[in-house]
Amino acid sequence: MKEKETSYSILDLALVSQDQSTQQTYHNTLAIAQNAEENGYKRYWLAEHHNAPNIGSSATSILMGYLAENTKTIRIGSGGIMLPNHSPLIIAEQFGTLGALYPNRIDLGLGRAPGTDRETAQAIRSDFMQAAQSFPSELDKLERYFTKENAASRVRATVAEGVDVPLYILGSSTDSAHLAAAKGLPYAFASHFATTHLFDALRIYREEFQPSNVLDQPYVMAGVNIIIADTDEEAQALSTSLIKMILGIFTGKRDFVQRPVAMNEEMEQVLQHPQIHQMLKYSFIGSKETVKKQVREFLDKTQADELIAVCNIYDVKDKIKSYSLFAEIMKELAVEKDTVSVG
């Protein structure tokens, strides 16, 4: 019997590189999405972040519309919309509109973090903490706006009623696993940066999962960092842009994505910092052969239904090449898996 193939997707922040305009960043983002579509990627997700000079995906739903309009088949979604920043009614209207314009192609991934610093979160929504604590009930409201039955309510998101926009729960801790399981929704874990609770969260989600009208059984998506080049050395050099970006997060000195440099002792020392080392635990960096082994091992351990890849590279050409090679890896692993199951 043929086993189900592991899907592969992209999570993007529309990263703004040094000496690059925001407009060019958006054009590059579209080029990556179009290449992903050609290479069999299932979905292209954009993440909501604010007050960061190197992140261009703050107006997430607008950028999603740009990508959806200029692609044909790949699913376009949010990974995620930070629901406590918004009124569920407004999100339902935005995504209902997208779902009507691009049927069966729009995903709504949802998280409860602010996606920014405390001061900016306060500027976005003064009652953010209260909204974050009310995330489960806010999620209920959002779900209801998409139902045809809500037509009988006094408050309606009329453009969303009956529109098929699947919801996904995003998480970086075990709290989200309980919620996704109780709701019977697919679960996307941010293991590309939140590595500590990955296996506990997946265990909780699978053990507590309640079938719903959305899913009969659990569906797990796991985030991984990938940087793939012709050689291990070249990939390691490209990864220095990621290392500098992570260092900026820890030091509070966020900046545009920096040009890569040759891997040196200073960069290697940064990687050995316990927090950074842990944060980048599921970062697969190297040649295609090297990364393929790492991905195979990760899939064996997690049994994820889908990998969602994050590629933080300075140059768009290197990024597209990396994503293309990752697609080759996933296709080859699918053939291997099929051969084993048949044999």
N, C-alpha and C positions, 0 to 999 in steps of 0.2 A: 504494500500500500504506500502511495506517495505521501510524504509528510508535507505539511503546510510550510511554504517558504517564509523566511523571515523578511518582512518588509524593511525598506530603508528610506529615510527621509532626512530633511535638513531643518535645522533651527538656526535662524540668522538674527543678527542685531543690526543689520545694515551698517556695519562698522565704517567709520570715516577715517581714512588713512591720512597721514601727514602729507601736506601739500596737495590735498584733494578737496574739491568742493562737495557740498552736500548733494547738489544736483548730479554730479558725476557718480557719487556713491549710489544714488538711486538707479541710475542707468546700469551701473555694475551689478547691482542687486538683481535687476531684471535679467541681465545676461546670465547670471548664475542660475536663476530660476528656469530660464529657457533651456540651458544646458542640462539641468537636472531632469527636466521633462524628457529630453532626448535619451537620457541615460537610465530611465526606468524608476526614478525616485517617486515614491507614493505621494508625498506632501512636502510643502515648503511653508514653514512656520516662521513668523516674526514675533519678537518679544517686545513687550512694552517696558521701556525704561525712560527715566526723565533726568534732566540736569546733568547729563554726561556728554562732554564734547565729542567723544568717539563713538556715540551710538545714534544712529539716524532713524530708528524705528519707533520713536515716541508717539507719533500719530498712527498707531498700528493699523487701524481699519482703513485709513486712506491709502497707505502704502500697499495693503492687501489688494485693494481695488485696482491699483496700477498694475500689479503683477497678474491678477486674474484676467484683466482686460487684454493682456499681451501674451498670455499662454492659452493652451487649449484643453489639456487633460489633467495636469497635475493638480492635486488639491492644494488650496491656499488657506492658511489658517493663522491663528494666534497661539503663540507658545510662551507666555500667554497674555491675555488681557487680565490685568490686576483688578479684579472686581471691586474691592473696597475703594478704589479710586473713582468709581462711577456709580451712577444710578442704573440698576438692572433694566429699567425701562429704556434708557438711552442705548444701552448695549444691545438690547433686543431689536430696537429700531435699526441700528447700524448694521447688525449682522443679518437681520431679516431682509434688509435692502440688498446686501451682498448676495445672500442666498437666492433671492429672486432674480438678480442679474446674472448670476453664475450658478445655475442649478447643479446640485450634487457635487459641488467642488469646494464648499466653504466649511472650515472647521472652526470651532470656538473652544480653544483651550483656556482654562481659567485658573488663576492663582490668587492667593490672599495676601502676598507680600506687596509692599508699595512700589518696588522696582526703582527705588531712589533713596535719598537720605531723609532724615526725619523732618527737616525744615521744608523740603520740597513737598513731602507727603502732606504736611500741614497746609501748604499753599494750594495743593490740588484739592484737598477736601479737609475741612477743619475738624470733622468728626471721623477721621480715618480710623482711629483705634476702635471706636465703637462699631464701625462698619466691618472691620477685620474680624472682630469677635462675633459678628452676626453673619459671617460668611455662609454657613449652611442655610440659613433662612433666606439670605439674599439670592443664593443659588436656586432655592425653591421658587422664588418670585420669577427669576429669569426663565427657568424651565416652563413655568406656567404661561408666560407671555408668548411662547412659541406654539402653544396648543390651540387647536381650533375651538376648544371649549371655553377659552378665555374671551371669546366673542360676547359672552353673556355678562362679563365683568364691567364695572364702571370705568376702570382704568385699563386701557388696552394699548398694545403695540401692534396696531392693525397690520402693518407691513410684515410682521413676523409670524402671524397666526397661520399655522399649517405649513410653514416653510421648513424644509429639512436642513437643519444646521446641527450636526452632532456636537455634543458637549464632551469635553475631556477635563479631568481633574489633574492639575499639575501639582507636584510636590517635591520638597527637599527634606521632609521629615516624616515621622510615622503618623502624625496627625492627619495628613492628607490621605494616607492609605486607608484609615478607618472610614473616612468620609466617602472616598471613591468606592469602597467595597459596599458600604451601606446603600449607596445610590445605584449600584450596579452600572457604573460608568467606566469607560476606559481610563487607565491611569498612566501618566507620563512622569517618570522620576528624573530629577535633574542631577543624574550621576556624573555629568560632565564637570560639575563643581562641588556638589554636595555628596560626598562619597561615603561618609561615615554610616549613615542609616540605610543604605541601599538595600541590603539583604533583609534587614528587619522589616522594612517597609513593604518589600515584595511578598514576604511571608505573611504579614498581616493582611495585605490586600487579597491574596489568594485564599487564605484560610477563612476570611470573613465575608467573602464575596457573596452578594445576594443577586440572583438572576433578575433581570429587569426586562422591560419591553425594548431596551436598547441592546443588551448583551445576554447571552445564555451562559457564558463563562468568562472568566477574567481575561482582560487584554492589557498587556504590559508593554509600554514604550520606555526605553532607557536611553539617556543622553550620553554621548561619548565625544571627546575631542579627537579629531583626526587631522594629521598633517602628513601627507604622503608625497614623496618626490622620487626621483630616479634612484637616489642613493640615500642611505641612512644619514650620511654627513650633510647632504643638502637639506634633508628634512629637519635635521637638528638645527641647522642655521636658520631655516624659515621659522622654527619654533621660538626663536629669540624675541620675535615681536609679541608673541603670546606671553612669554615670561615677563617682558617689560610691562605689558598691560596688567598682569596679575599683581606685579610689584606696585604698580600705581594704585591699585585698589587698596592694598594693605597700607600704603603710606599716605593715602588721601590725596595723591597727586595724579589725578586722572588726566590723560592727554590723548591726542590722536594716536592711532596705531602707528608705531614707529617702524622705520625701515629695519630689516633684519641685518644681523651681523654674524660673522663666524662664531660658532659656539666657543666660548672662552672660559677661563677659570672663574671669573666673576659671575657669569650666567649659571655655571654649574653649582656654585655656592648658593645662589638664590634658590635653585631647584631643591637643594638639600635642607632648606628651612622646613621644619616639621609641618607647619601649617600649609605652606605652599606645596610641599611634597604630597601631603594628604589630599589637598584640593585637586591636584592634577593626577591623581591615582589612575583614573580611567582616561588617560590621554595616550593615544596610539600614534606614535611618531616614528617615521622611518620609510624605508622602501616599501614597495607593494608586498614583497615577500615577508618582510618583518611585521608589517601591520596586519597582514592576513592571519598570521599565527596568533597575534594578540586579540584580534576580533573573534577568532574561532574559540579561544579560551574563555573570553567574556560571555559569549553566547552559551557555551556549555555550562557556565556557572549560573547565569541568570535565567536562562530559558526565555529570554525576552521575545515577544511576538514581533517587535519592531525596534530597530535602532534609529535614533534620530541624531544625526551627526552635526557637530559644531566645528567649523574650520576658521580659526582666527589667524589669518595670514594677511600680510601687508598688501601684496599685489594681486589684483583680480585674476590675472592669467595663472598665477601659481595656485590660487584658490580653486579655479575651475578645473585645473589639472588634478588637484588633490581629490576633489569630489568625483571626477571621472574615474580615477583609479579606485576610489572606495566603491563605486558602483560595480566595477569589474570584480572586486573582491567579493562583494555580496552575491553576485551572480555565480561566481565560481563556487562559493560555499554552498549555495542552493543546489548546484549540480552534484557536489560531493554528498550532501545530505540525501538527495534523491537516490543516488547510486547505492548508498549504504542501506537505505530503507527497502529498496527493491531487492538488493542482494540478500 
